[in-house]
């Protein structure tokens, strides 16, 4: 694949690629407690609870090393837009 975060990967799921290469522009809960509460709501079965669709932007090239790991599996850089 020639990917800087996953140098040994031949294939990669879209979800995994986006987790390490993209930054959501909006959404999310204000705290882990709030996210857990949202996911317990019956509406979470219909709307995803604390998971909402939001446009994403690519991680800037200079920030990619923050998502790289020594084992080649990537790491959560916890980047914000």
Secondary structure, 3 states (H helix, E strand, C coil): CCCCCCCCCCCCCHHHHHHHHEEECCCCCCCHHHHHHHHHCCCHHHHCCCCCCCCEEECCHHHHHHHCCCCCCCCCCCCCC
